[in-house]
Amino acid sequence: MLTITINGKKELVEEHSKVKSLFSDQQRVSYDDNPIVGALVNGDLVSLEDSLDGDAAVEPVLLFSPSGTRIYRHSICFLLCYAVHKLYPQRHLVIGHSLGDGYYFTFDDDYITTNATIDELAQKMKQIVNQALPIGKVKVPYQKAVEYFSSYSRSASSLLLAYSNRPSIELFTVDDFMDLAYEPLVPSTFMLSNWDLMLYEINGMLLRYPQTGKGFKIGPFHDNPLLFSVFKEYRQWSAILGVQSLGQLNEICANGGIRQYIRLSESLQARKIGQIADAIADRPTRAVFIAGPSSSGKTTFAKKLCIQLKMLGFAAKRISLDDYYLPKDQVPRDEDGKPDLEAFEALDIPLFQDNLAALYDGEAVDLPKYDFKNRYYENKPYQLNDSSILVIEGIHALNEKLVPLIEKDTIFKIYISALTQINLDDHNRISTTDNRLIRRLVRDYLTRGASALDTLNMWPSVQRGEKKHIFPNQNNADVILNSALDYELCVLESFAEPLLKTIKPQDGESYVLSRRLLSFLDNIHPVSSDLVPSDSLLREFIGGSEFEE
């Protein structure tokens, strides 16, 4: 018998009992009741189908919690994949990127996806939900897992497993369908009735999920064609590079082709930056504004863009909005009472606007510097001339309240973010947010002396700020740059893994997050940072950049 502690109370249960046996049956609980969709066992996030193998402290994970939301969204993807398996067993469904409040999927074949296809799939998904089928979890021998995926031509999954030496593989299963999943799923299809499936672009579909903050309802669809065009362009890059899944990238690493892959990746990104510089030069631009969420690479990109503009005959001057931060005692507070450095009001907006207006008027301006402790001046006044272009970067650079009085036709706006393109396999995506978090984790430790726990504890506040202040402004951009380099996680892995292992069960949600990231990184073939060029945007996060001041 095992001793299990729930809500401070101890009870004895049989060894190998399933976690779900500890809770009342959730299968018919409505969304309004905030059902249990998973559990924390000694701080580790697990499925309700997992077994208890030792004494443990257990906490239920509710649907409307951050972890519960991820479980639900991952589970409706599983539901869609199962529906495709039943209707079109020979077709290959591939998950793409997130878009707004949904995930973009395509079929990897020549058949045209129509509204009739979407209707048929949606009806099948609803039927599966109404059948209330159990979603189980099984551990199968390694070779059996490989043979299963090979039998359905799931080459991305087979190739991912090819670089794993685990004797057995954990798979989630419903009926005769099995799939890899790197996060827990709900225990029954009955819990997956809230979603929407719609046709999107040629041969694509969007699986939309509800917003937990809005009564768990599907909100109105807000298209983002500019962002989608970026994903489309980078899918073409992936085809050029020959890598669309992590297994393919691992294969390149194992076969000694990573040097050339890095060179190609860097060359494609450099070419894109050059194209952006050309677009800026084709307009009467006096100021370029660059915005993006945390760890998107704004600073290095701004410096690389300045070089491209100088090659076109412009005198480019970089200005960081970070230098306009207010003293910390004047920064607004977030909902936890901590300084909200993501807030627009954390900047000295009047000073910035005065400086910019003076520069536009041809005056010499001594621009401020800020070291996150004090504001200071270097007594080096700067003055625009006919060939000058200001390159202004910061998380709020696209906020229209920043420059309300500046002539619009003199401004070029760029949104930058690390939009991860490669997938783990056909049905499991690599989260763009996770990519940025790993970048920040490594950078903050190497350059700012912050512990992994400091960064993870701060991340929820960062995400709230991004959602409120940054993401809504991305559609104000003239162009979006994807700063992700598909090989970068192979380099970041060796830096991030030991940092994440310092997080302990008593660290709460940060421990849950660290365990999930470690599980994901375990699939990645490490690559030496020595192979990263000194002018790479990735150097902003691992150090050794030739742009460091």
Protein Blocks (a to p, Z undefined) as FASTA:
>chain_A
ZZddeehiacdddehiafklmpccfklpcfklopafbdceehiacdfkbccfbdcddddd
dfklmklmmmmmmmmmmmmmmmmmmmmmmbccddfbdehjaccddddbfbdcdfklmmmm
mmmmmmmmmnopacddddddfklmmmmmmmnopaklmmmmmmccbfbdcdddehjbccdd
fbdcdfbfklmmbccdddedehiacdddddfkloppacdddddfklmmmmmmmmmmmmmn
opabfklmmmmmmnopmmmmmmmmmmmmmmmmmmmmmmmmmpccfbdcddddehklmmmm
mmmmmmmmmmnopacddddfklmcccfklpccdfkopacfkbmklpcfklmmmmmmmmmn
opacdddddehlaccdehiacdddfkbccddddfklmpmklmmmbcfklpccdddddddf
bdfblmlccdfklmmmmmmmmmmmmmnopafklmmmmmmmmmmmmmmmmmmmmmmpfbdc
dfbdfklmmmmmmmmmmmmmmpcfklommlmmmmmmmmmmmmpccddfklpcfkbfklmm
ngoiakbZZ
